[in-house]
Amino acid sequence: MTKRFRAVFDVGKPVIGMVHLGALPGSPLYDPGADLVGAARADLLALQAAGFDAVMFGNENDRPYEFTVDPASSAMMAYVIGQLRDEITVPFGVNMLWDPMASVAVGAATEASFVREIFTGTYASDMGVWSPDAGAAMRYRDRLGRSDMAMLFNVSAEFAHSLDARPLPDRARSAVFSSIPDAVLVSGQITGEAAALSDLEAVKAVVPDTPVLANTGVKHETVADVLRVADGCIVGSSLKVGGDTWNAVDPERAADFMARVRAARG
């Protein structure tokens, strides 16, 4: 396990709960009358009460997604986190979809412990050709004085198809060798859709010394199986009212999920 990952997560097989902010300024779905801080606070407190090991703030509602996030969206994300900062009792991360530089900037500004993004690879996606620059993002993090901030690399992008013909395990192994991620994340095809257990197993087999996390689609009935293979997971949709990505976190669903996690972790 990388030093930064261990420094952030002091539990084996950490589980990260998503705080999906409402649509932010600059995005088509933004509602100027929405209580972004209040909604995020309710989700945050529900996740913390349920015992999640960490939380991650994301702009999942900023559809259609962009590769260069509107500065107003990043500013509002930082503002919301700042308003909640004194109430956050667990490690937290940020993700500005699908912009590595914006994710790093907001993470640095808010004193986040980690960021998640697509940092490597080339993809044909719903947003066009997708070609991030891990070297630029990592150097940017260090220039901002946050070399301690862990970087979680999603190596199987949602809403996209890899233009790199190498199998997923080869791409993951290459990313670990060339870019030194603090964790590798494996995803399904879209938000809320599970990564195949066979993909998790194959990636973990080739990067045994790097944490491998399930990034999407982990459900109450599958989390025990996932944690037998993966080194942790990120979960959002399964915790929401009715299991719907766009709803608020359901405190009872969140508590039940973590009860199953604790049983699985023994």
Buried (B, 14 or more C-beta within 10 A) or exposed (E): BBEBBEBBBEEEBBBBBBBBBBBBBBBEEBEEEBEBBEBBBBBBBBBBEBBBBBBBBBBBBBBEBBBEBBEEBBBBBBBBBEBBEEEBEBBBBBBBBBBBBBBBBBBBBBEBBBBBBBBBBBBEBBBEEBEBEBEEBBEBBEEBEBEEBBBBBBBBBBBBEBEBEEBBBBBBBBBBEEBBBBBBBBBBBEBBEBBBBEBBBBBBEBBEEBBBBBBBBBBBEBBEBBBEBBBBBBBBBBBBEEBEBBEBBBBEBBBBBBEBBEEBBE
